[in-house]
């Protein structure tokens, strides 16, 4: 009975390490059964190629073992393939520089063995890494080199992969016509090979590019082709997704009845499938259609339905998104309490996602460590017991003792070697997860810091003007009761000014929140700069008139820039508003530009109170946002300037300040010029021609 109890304990404490060891043992047994070293290299390269994603530490170990075999047998192609696996492992760790170095080593080995296919596969993978590093010129050179080989060798599997990778580079460069050209090439191969599944995915990729170009009609035609494919290869899931994509296109085209029709068909299929998470995405899209139609009650109905399903599925990510959408709907419905409730829920869910993932990973690592520690202790006890047994048996006969002792030494050595190897692999796995946890902790601290600062702004700077509005409204009642009508005009002017401050702060807070959460779309296009500036000057003309400030526009010739209209409008509005606050009565504010080859510099200059050097050093720092009063008592919190900096950097520009106390301030920022949008593509083309 005691032996049975010990066996159960052994099994419970060693189950996970044994499962882990079984994978390693199966590879070792297979290696032992192969006598030819080149077949061993081929087997290990095949195993690491299939397992480097789910078992990165083990794959790294066996890739290095493959290199040992290949170096001894001078199998340079085998070494090159093993180096590719190591490069891919570092690529998944986002250690791009180390990944590139291993790809370079692989190229050297393939060139020695004159392995053209190995060289081309290395170019293909290295090009993908360069794209992730935003080094698009190097990526395009590698991808075109491998594409040329695959075309000549008629490699129908690798060739469409190179076409799609080149398409992705051109998509990143916003050269959508070129991206479509290569996507269509991949599509033609899939058609020739009658690869229905890949053709469905190809149509979807092409339709996505067309949607980015706002060419929704042509995008719809590709989605319709997918419906034809689904007649040949029926797939309820794909059909539901295709209906969803068609409905989304019609929503972007503002053809809301058609959008509702297809989205409802998609929802019907998804509910038949029974996957609630799938249904939530379509219900959210239906809510968005009603939201775009300003039918906020219907939008509210569908968002609440999606929210209830998300809670039922325990899908925290969907719950977070639904809370954010409900916050926006209640904002439009002027239901401040409900909007604030869902905004707080959204913030809590976002934080809980980070905390839950971190806690889960820490718990898993601790459990693995404890189970491995117990397994090691049991292994050591077993070795000790065997040693005593051998000693007792040795007393029977000297010959048996010598033989038993020799067997013990051999087995102990092999077992210790195996245990050390397993411990080393587990140590590497723990270090791997620790690196990920450290990175996530840094992101979480930054997120909490930003959240706390925003709540300070909401609680102080938003509450103050609202309190003023309430007090003024009480005074108006008193003035009416006392029939002091001559005081009403001054009170109404004060109330109007407070409400303007609230609206301005609310706009900046909403823009900041959307930008931080990644929900504010970045859609750059070619824009005429002068009309945009004139529109903002017209908006603030009444404020300038009240303070007797003269506004000057020093832009004569038409100037075009490449930027996001909404972001650029927010930048100019906040900078003008800032200058008006800190310019005294009778002052002057001028707006002008300087045109360069690749960018446009826009400046806004005033003769206001100026900014000290210490304030300039922390002007765009979220940790040092401070409230300052304008020349007429206007309130400012620095959030508008911080928002300007983020939007300018997102539009590939820079902002800086020049100021002298009591003499004035000049804000300058740059935006890419229209001619700069094709510069990268022309450089890449010239590089390819020269090579």
PyMOL commands that set and color helices and strands:
alter all, ss='L'
color gray80, all
select helices_A, chain A and resi 2-33+37-51+56-73+76-92+96-113+116-132+136-153+158-172+176-192+196-212+216-232+236-252+256-273+276-292+296-313+316-332+336-394+398-481+485-516+529-539+541-546+565-581+613-617+622-624+639-650+674-690
alter helices_A, ss='H'
color red, helices_A
select strands_A, chain A and resi 524-528+550-554+560-564+588-595+599-606+628-629+635-636+655-660+664-672
alter strands_A, ss='S'
color yellow, strands_A
deselect
rebuild
show_as cartoon
